[in-house]
Amino acid sequence: MNFFEDWVELDLNPVISFSSTSKIIYSNSEAQFLLNRIKQKELFDLALKYAPKSFGAETSYIDLVLKNYTFYAITVKYENEDELHMKLYKSAMVKKESKLNIKNINSTNIFTLVDLAISTSKIKTDTIYTKNYDPSIPEFKLDASSFIKTLNQVFESFIDSKNITCSIMLKIGEYIRIEGKKYSLITVEIASDIDANTQSSNYKQDSSFIVTCSDNKITIDLPLII
């Protein structure tokens, strides 16, 4: 990796290159983190929207909020019909999720924690819970206390739901970089038949996991640290 490649890789702003068929050719570390939160097609469509009308590069100043990211500008460049390059510029108010706290946490069985939260929620509601667990996931390190507290708040967000599906799975091909090391991601997905009411929720910000809310689904992503 030469100087310029290394410089792009270390950039705190997402840099992504797409093929003409929307496939990702390159993404730096920050972009890979963004892709854990935002669908690939959504980012490709964004690049097309702000692409220059002819070959070259164009920077547009925007006020764009994607999940818990806020961007103030976007640069899109293409020199041929086969590749499209995009860089997004984060505002200072964006949450620095890559600084996850992974110290002083113990190995825990995540299935036990989710089952405990479900049992607690069942006391308050008549909601029917469906569980979809990947049994191959081993015990790994996480902040059990904070995780349970957040998971209970997630279930509170769906307090009027009739059906909730809880899935625990490994995110294939996705990872997060923490302190220079790459970790695979375990995702806990809570999906309901109604949209989440998150107005009264106060998810912990500086924790060992990432919470993402999207209509009738809330996900908690955790680094797989054995």
N, C-alpha and C positions, 0 to 999 in steps of 0.2 A: 504493500500500500504506500503510494507516494504521499508527499506533503499535502497536496490539495485534496486527495481522497480522504486522508486522515482528518483534515480540517473540516470537511463536510460531515464526516462520521461523528465528530465531536460537537457539531453545531447543535445548539439548544432549540433550534427551530426545525420543524419537520421538512424534509426534502424527499420528494418521491418522483420517480420516473415511470411513466406508463407506456405500454405499447399501444398501437392503434386499435387493438381489440380490448383495451382497458386492463390488461394484465400488468402486474407490477414488475418492472425490470430491476429497479433499485429502490431501496428505502434506507435512510440512515437510522441510527438508534432511536432518535426522538420520533421519527415517523412510524417505526415499528410499534412504539408505545401507543401512538395515536390510533393505529390500525386495530389495536385491541379494543378501542372504544367506538370507533366510527367505521361503518361499512365501507369496503373498498370502492364500490360503485358510487357511493355518495361523494367520495373524494375525487373520483374520476370526473363525475358530472360537474363538480365545482371547478376543476381545472378547465374543462371545456367552456364553462360559462365565462371565465375570465381570460381565456386564451386570446392572443392578438389575432386580428383578422387576416394577417399575412405572416410569413415567416419572420421570426425574431422573438423578442421578449417584451413583456409588458407588465408593469407593476400597478396594481389597483389598491387604493386605500379603502378599507371596508370596516364594518363593525359586525363581526361574525362570531356567533356563539355556537359551539358544537359540544354538546354534553357539558363537561366542566372546563372546556377550553374557551378562551377568548382570543380572537385574532384581529389585528388592526390592519394587516396588509397581506397581499398575495402576489407572487410573481409567477407567471407562466411563460414558458419558452418552448418553441419548437423550431427546428431547423430543417426537418424533413417530415414526410407524412407517416413515418413509422414510429416516432417517439414524441412523447409530450412530457415536459418536466415542470414540476411545481414546487414552490417553496412558500410555506405559510409562516407569518411572523406573529409570534405570541405576544400578547400584551403583558405588562408587568403584574396584572391582577390574576393571571392564571395560576392555578394550584400546581405546585411542584410535586406531582405524585411520584416521580422517580426517586424521591428522597424518602422511601418507605423505611419505617423503623423495623429492623429485623433482629434487634439485639434483645437479650433477656427474655426470649420466648422459648417455650418447651414443645416437644413433640406431642401431638394430640391426634386422636381418632376423630376426624371431621364428621363421620357418619353419626357418631354418638352425640356430638354437639348439636347437629341439625335435628336429630330425633328428640333431643331434650327440649329444644325450642318449639318443635311441633307439639309435643305433649303439653307444654305450658300454654300454648295458644289454644289447644283443644278445650281447655277448661273454660275459656271465655266465649267460645263460638261453636257453632255447629258445622263449621267449614269441613268439607271433605278433602283430605290431603292425599295426593298421589306422589309416590316417591320413585325417582328414577336415578339410581346410584350406579356408578362405575366401581365394582368391587375390587378392581385392580389397583386403585389408588391407595398407597401406603399411608401410615401415620407420617405426619410432617410437622414442622415447627410453625406455630401460629399463636397469636395472643388470644387464648380461649375466652377470657373474660370479656374483652372488647368485642370479639366476634359474636358471642352469645347476646350481648347487649344490643348490638346492631341488628342481628337477625330477629330478635324480638320486636324491634322497631319496624323492621320490614313487614313482619306479619301484622303488626298494628296498622300499617298502611293499607292492608287488605282486609280490615276487620269485618266489612260487610260482604265479603266474597263467599260464594257458595262452593267454589272449587279452586284449589291451589295445587299446582304441580311443582315439586321441589326436585331439581336435578343437580347432581354433583358429577362433574366430568373434567377430564383433562382437555385443555385447548390445544388441539393438534397444530403444530407449526407456529404457535405463538409463544412469546416469552417476554420477560421484562429484564432490563439490565439494572442491577443495583450495585453500587460501589464497584463498577467495573466487571461484575460477574453476571452471566446470563442464567435466568431461572425460568423453567416452564411455568405455566399458569394453570391453577386449578380454579374452576369457576363454579360458584353456587348460584343457580338461577331459580328465582321464585317467580312463577308466572300464574296469573289469575284470570278469572272471567270478567273482571272489572278493572278499571284504571286505578292505579295506586293513588292514595291520598297522602302526599308527603309533606303537607303544609306544617304539620306539628312535629315532623321528624327532625332529629338533630344528629345525623350520623357523624361519628368521630372523624376528624380530619387528619390528624397525624397518627396513623395506625399502621398495621402490618398488612393492610388490604385496601382494595379500591372498590367503592360502591358506585354503581351507575344505574340511574333510574330512566325508564323509557316506557311511558304509558302504562300498560298492564304487566310490565315485567321489571324486576329489579335484580341486578346481578352483583355478586360479591366476588371479586377476583383476588386470589391469594398466590404468592410465589411458592413454588414447590421446593421447600428447603428441607432436605432430609437430615 
